[in-house]
Amino acid sequence: MVDLAYAYANARVKAMKDKLLDRDKVREMMDVRTLPEVIEMLEESPYKKHFVRASTKHSGVELVRKALDSNLVESFRKVWEFAPAKAKPVIAILLQQWEINNLKKALASKALGRKPTMDDFIVLPGPGEVLLSKIVENEGGLEDLSKILDNTEYGQVYHKALGEYKKSGDFRVMLSALDDYYFRVLSRSVFSGGLDDLTRNFLSRKLDYAAVIAILRMKQSGVQPSEMRKYLVYAGVRQQMLEKMISASSVPAAVELMAGDVFVDPAVLKAKADAKDIAAIELELEKALLKLARKTLSRSVLSLGALVGFLFLKQEEVHSIRKIAYATQFEVKQDLRDAVLAAV
């Protein structure tokens, strides 16, 4: 689907893509020994102005966090501003992931008896900022948040999850409920029509991989198939495969069903599954999704795909830099090398 309305937006986002850090730059950051060296390298990169601005109030890993958050918000805001009107509904849903992440942080803080602050969040401009301000100002616990969330799209989801929390005492059921809600919203967007093939393919695979990871984690933990189905959203195009994975007798048997996925090396997946290394399988899926995001961005011509691909690549770059900073500070960098290099 070629659409001239995307000409300007595609040109802008591909220029922004050229400013993403290349693999050599990330390797250099992985190889330095101290956090100040990492910061020095970032101050000579497209992140420079954000580090200069944040350095007036912060230092160390907190400086890295604030500078990266600032850069991410600026990038998202730029894409939002130059995106054509017809693209904004999908982009709004993609950015909603950050609003949900903020809500999860706020709920976790409340559940653990800690008062959240606005500094805890990556705040994008819009209604989400107002909602977070109200949550931060509220002095009560989880039940008191009902009055705030009742007037939002999260009200019904929150009430149901709150009831489950009261029974189990495990606040993670509330976090899972918000994730479930987001995947359902994203799924409706993907399959409501109007998307170009590259965009639909990328988003549906993103949904499928999230379901695959959830299935493998639950299967390794011994969760029964009937229980798994309660927590999964069959949002992508591989529902039949996912259902077979749920019914599989073991993690290796479940992974075997993914052998037909052209973006994942089946031999590598099988070796990881035999070793019961779920984290390594997740890394392989992450690599595959990043590969697809790059393909989606580069091959999209006058379509939404370029914007969607860039948004994903940008957030993954920021995640990788954050991992490098923390790993350098706490001297566990070698353990994260493969995961970080997968994202560039």
C-alpha positions in Angstrom: 0.0 0.0 0.0 1.8 3.1 -1.3 0.6 6.4 0.2 2.0 9.8 -0.6 0.8 11.1 2.7 3.8 9.3 4.2 6.5 10.8 2.0 7.6 13.5 4.4 7.3 11.2 7.5 9.3 8.4 5.9 12.1 10.8 4.9 12.3 12.2 8.4 12.2 8.9 10.2 14.9 7.4 8.0 17.1 10.4 8.7 16.6 9.7 12.4 17.4 6.0 11.8 20.8 7.1 10.5 21.6 8.5 14.0 21.1 5.2 15.8 24.3 3.8 17.1 26.0 1.2 15.0 27.3 -2.1 16.2 30.9 -0.9 16.4 29.9 2.0 18.7 28.1 -0.4 21.0 31.0 -2.7 21.0 33.3 0.1 22.1 31.0 0.9 25.0 31.0 -2.7 25.9 34.8 -2.7 26.0 35.4 0.2 28.3 35.9 -0.5 32.0 34.3 2.3 33.8 30.9 4.1 33.8 32.5 7.6 33.3 34.1 6.2 30.1 30.7 5.0 28.9 29.2 8.5 29.7 32.1 10.2 27.9 31.4 8.2 24.7 27.7 9.0 24.9 28.5 12.7 25.2 30.2 12.4 21.8 27.1 10.8 20.2 23.7 12.0 19.2 22.8 11.7 22.9 25.2 14.6 23.7 22.7 17.4 24.5 20.6 15.2 26.7 23.7 14.2 28.8 24.8 17.9 29.0 21.3 18.9 30.2 21.0 16.1 32.7 24.5 16.5 34.1 23.5 19.8 35.9 21.5 17.7 38.4 22.6 14.1 38.1 25.6 11.9 37.9 26.5 8.2 37.5 23.8 5.8 36.5 21.1 8.3 37.3 22.6 10.7 34.8 22.5 7.9 32.2 18.9 7.1 33.0 17.7 10.7 32.8 19.6 11.5 29.6 18.3 8.3 27.9 14.7 8.9 29.0 14.9 12.5 27.7 16.3 11.4 24.4 13.6 8.7 24.1 10.8 11.1 24.8 12.1 13.6 22.3 12.4 11.0 19.6 8.8 9.7 20.2 7.5 13.3 20.2 9.2 14.1 16.9 7.7 11.0 15.3 4.3 11.9 16.6 4.5 15.4 15.3 5.5 14.6 11.7 3.4 11.5 11.4 0.4 12.0 9.0 -3.0 12.0 10.7 -3.9 8.6 9.4 -0.9 7.1 11.2 -1.6 8.6 14.6 -4.1 6.0 15.9 -1.6 3.2 15.5 1.3 5.2 16.8 -0.8 6.2 19.8 -1.4 2.5 20.6 2.3 1.8 20.3 3.2 4.7 22.6 0.5 3.5 25.0 2.9 0.7 26.0 4.8 3.4 27.9 1.7 4.6 29.7 1.0 1.1 30.7 4.6 0.6 31.9 4.2 3.8 34.0 1.0 2.5 35.5 2.7 -0.8 36.4 5.5 1.0 38.1 3.0 3.1 40.1 1.0 0.1 41.1 4.1 -1.9 42.1 5.3 1.1 44.3 1.9 1.4 46.0 1.7 -2.4 46.6 5.2 -2.3 48.2 4.3 0.6 50.4 6.4 3.1 48.6 5.0 6.5 47.3 5.7 6.8 43.6 7.1 10.1 42.2 6.9 11.5 38.7 10.7 10.9 38.5 9.9 7.2 38.3 8.3 7.4 35.0 9.1 8.0 31.3 6.4 10.6 30.7 5.1 11.3 27.2 3.0 14.5 26.8 -0.7 14.0 26.8 -3.5 12.5 29.0 -1.1 10.0 30.5 0.9 12.7 32.2 -2.2 14.1 33.9 -3.2 10.6 35.0 0.2 9.9 36.5 0.1 13.2 38.4 -3.2 12.2 40.0 -1.8 8.8 41.0 1.3 10.4 42.5 -0.7 12.9 44.4 -3.0 10.3 45.9 -1.9 9.3 49.4 -3.9 6.1 49.6 -3.2 2.5 48.6 -4.3 0.3 45.7 -8.0 0.5 46.5 -8.0 4.3 46.5 -6.8 4.3 42.9 -10.1 3.0 41.7 -11.6 6.5 41.9 -8.9 7.8 39.6 -8.8 4.9 37.1 -12.6 4.6 36.9 -12.7 7.5 34.5 -10.1 5.9 32.2 -10.1 3.0 29.8 -8.3 1.0 32.5 -11.2 1.2 35.0 -12.8 -2.2 34.3 -9.5 -4.0 34.0 -8.3 -2.5 37.3 -11.4 -3.4 39.2 -11.2 -7.1 38.1 -7.4 -7.3 38.8 -7.9 -5.7 42.2 -10.4 -8.4 43.1 -7.9 -11.1 42.2 -5.2 -9.3 44.1 -7.3 -9.3 47.3 -7.7 -13.1 47.0 -4.1 -13.9 46.2 -2.2 -11.1 47.8 0.1 -11.1 44.8 0.2 -7.7 43.1 1.7 -9.2 40.0 -1.8 -10.2 38.9 -2.5 -6.5 38.4 0.6 -6.0 36.3 -0.3 -9.0 34.2 -3.8 -7.7 33.7 -2.5 -4.4 32.3 -0.2 -6.3 29.9 -3.1 -8.5 28.8 -5.2 -5.4 28.2 -2.5 -3.7 26.1 -1.9 -6.8 23.9 -5.7 -7.0 23.3 -5.7 -3.3 22.2 -2.7 -3.8 20.0 -4.3 -6.9 18.5 -7.5 -5.1 17.6 -5.4 -2.5 15.9 -3.4 -5.0 13.9 -6.4 -6.9 12.6 -8.9 -4.1 12.2 -7.7 -3.5 8.6 -6.0 -0.6 6.9 -2.4 -1.5 7.7 0.2 -2.2 5.0 1.5 -5.7 4.8 5.0 -5.0 6.3 3.5 -3.2 9.3 0.9 -5.9 10.0 3.5 -8.6 9.7 5.9 -6.9 12.1 3.2 -6.2 14.7 1.6 -9.6 14.5 5.0 -11.3 15.0 5.7 -9.0 18.0 2.4 -10.2 19.5 3.2 -13.9 18.7 6.6 -13.7 20.2 5.2 -12.3 23.4 2.8 -15.2 23.6 5.6 -17.7 22.8 7.7 -16.4 25.6 4.8 -16.5 28.1 4.0 -20.1 27.1 7.6 -21.3 27.5 8.0 -19.6 30.9 4.7 -21.1 32.2 5.5 -24.5 30.7 8.9 -24.5 32.4 7.2 -23.5 35.7 4.8 -26.5 35.4 1.7 -24.5 34.7 -1.1 -26.6 33.3 -2.4 -25.9 29.8 -5.9 -25.0 31.1 -4.3 -22.3 33.3 -2.0 -21.1 30.5 -5.0 -20.3 28.3 -6.4 -17.9 30.9 -3.3 -15.7 30.6 -2.7 -15.6 26.9 -4.0 -13.4 24.2 -3.9 -15.1 20.8 -3.3 -11.9 19.1 -1.0 -12.7 16.1 -1.5 -14.9 13.1 0.0 -18.1 14.5 -2.9 -19.1 16.9 -2.8 -22.7 15.8 0.9 -23.0 16.5 0.5 -21.4 19.9 -2.3 -23.7 20.8 -0.1 -26.7 19.9 2.7 -25.3 22.0 0.5 -25.0 25.0 -0.4 -28.7 24.6 3.2 -29.9 24.0 4.6 -32.3 26.6 7.8 -30.3 27.3 9.7 -27.1 26.5 11.8 -28.8 23.8 8.6 -30.2 22.3 7.0 -26.7 22.3 10.1 -25.1 20.7 10.1 -27.8 18.0 6.8 -26.4 16.8 8.5 -23.1 16.0 10.9 -24.7 13.5 9.0 -23.2 10.6 9.7 -19.6 11.6 11.9 -18.2 8.9 13.4 -15.6 11.2 14.6 -18.0 13.9 17.3 -20.6 13.4 15.6 -23.9 14.5 18.9 -25.6 15.3 19.9 -22.8 17.7 16.4 -22.8 19.3 16.5 -26.6 19.8 19.9 -26.5 21.5 18.7 -23.8 23.9 15.5 -25.7 24.6 17.4 -28.9 25.3 19.5 -27.0 27.8 16.3 -25.6 29.4 17.7 -22.1 28.8 14.5 -20.0 28.4 16.5 -16.7 28.6 18.6 -17.7 25.6 15.5 -18.6 23.6 14.0 -15.2 24.5 17.3 -13.6 23.2 16.9 -15.5 19.9 13.4 -14.2 19.5 14.5 -10.7 20.3 17.2 -10.9 17.6 14.6 -12.1 15.1 12.2 -9.3 16.0 15.0 -6.7 15.6 15.9 -8.2 12.3 12.3 -7.8 11.2 12.1 -4.3 12.5 15.1 -3.3 10.4 13.6 -5.0 7.3 10.3 -3.3 8.0 11.9 0.2 8.2 14.2 -0.3 5.2 11.7 -1.8 2.9 8.7 0.5 3.7 8.1 2.9 0.9 5.5 5.6 1.7 3.9 3.6 4.4 3.4 3.3 8.2 6.0 0.5 8.4 9.0 2.9 8.5 7.6 4.7 11.5 6.7 1.5 13.4 10.1 0.0 12.7 12.0 3.0 13.9 10.0 3.3 17.1 10.9 -0.3 18.0 14.6 0.1 17.1 14.9 3.3 19.1 13.4 1.9 22.3 15.6 -1.2 22.0 18.7 1.0 21.5 17.9 2.9 24.7 17.3 -0.4 26.5 20.7 -1.7 25.4 22.6 1.5 26.4 20.9 1.3 29.8 22.0 -2.3 30.2 25.6 -1.4 29.3 25.6 1.4 31.9 24.3 -0.7 34.7 26.5 -3.7 33.8 29.6 -1.5 33.7 28.7 0.0 37.1 28.2 -3.3 38.7 30.8 -5.2 36.8 28.6 -7.8 35.1 29.1 -6.6 31.6 30.3 -9.9 30.1 27.1 -11.7 31.0 25.1 -9.2 29.0 27.3 -9.0 25.9 25.2 -11.2 23.6 21.9 -9.6 24.7 23.2 -6.1 24.1 24.8 -6.8 20.7 21.6 -8.5 19.6 19.9 -5.1 19.7 22.2 -3.3 17.2 
